[in-house]
Amino acid sequence: MNTMFWVVCIVAIAIGADTYQKYLKMKHEKEKHDPELEESLAKIDRLEERIRVLERIVTESKHDLGREIDNL
């Protein structure tokens, strides 16, 4: 075999190893949690709960609403 074949093999192995290393790095970065995202999701959950409460207040009869306010 000639030297050109070995040069191509070594270059292919180096490129493959570099690509695999970048793949592992990207996979690891995806696993990290973004604190800003977590905070936004928590805020959305709180807002959804408030909307559920408001919907319940609007749809319940006034008698039930008055009793619930008295219970608070």
C-alpha positions in Angstrom: 0.0 0.0 0.0 1.2 3.4 -0.7 1.7 6.3 1.7 -1.3 8.3 0.2 -3.7 5.5 1.5 -2.3 5.8 5.0 -2.5 9.6 4.9 -6.2 9.4 3.9 -6.9 6.9 6.6 -5.3 9.0 9.3 -7.1 12.1 8.1 -10.4 10.2 8.1 -9.8 8.9 11.6 -9.0 12.4 12.9 -12.1 13.9 11.3 -14.3 11.1 12.6 -12.9 11.5 16.1 -13.4 15.3 16.1 -16.9 14.9 14.9 -17.7 12.4 17.6 -16.2 14.6 20.2 -18.3 17.5 19.1 -21.4 15.3 19.1 -20.7 14.3 22.7 -20.2 17.9 23.7 -23.5 19.0 22.2 -25.3 16.1 23.8 -23.8 17.1 27.2 -24.9 20.7 26.7 -28.4 19.7 26.0 -28.6 17.9 29.3 -27.8 21.1 31.2 -30.8 22.9 32.5 -31.2 26.6 31.6 -32.1 28.4 34.8 -33.9 31.2 32.9 -36.0 28.6 31.1 -36.8 26.9 34.4 -37.8 30.2 35.9 -40.1 31.0 32.9 -41.8 27.6 33.1 -42.4 28.1 36.8 -43.9 31.5 36.2 -46.2 30.0 33.4 -47.4 27.3 35.9 -48.3 30.0 38.5 -50.1 32.0 35.9 -52.0 29.0 34.7 -53.1 28.2 38.2 -54.3 31.8 38.7 -56.3 31.6 35.4 -57.9 28.3 36.6 -59.0 30.0 39.8 -60.4 33.0 37.9 -62.3 30.7 35.5 -63.8 28.8 38.5 -64.8 32.1 40.1 -66.5 33.3 37.0 -68.3 30.1 36.2 -69.6 29.3 39.8 -72.8 30.6 41.1 -72.8 33.6 43.4 -73.9 31.6 46.4 -70.9 29.3 46.1 -68.6 32.2 45.6 -69.9 34.0 48.7 -69.5 30.8 50.8 -65.9 30.3 49.5 -64.9 33.9 50.3 -66.3 33.5 53.8 -64.3 30.3 54.2 -61.1 32.2 53.4 
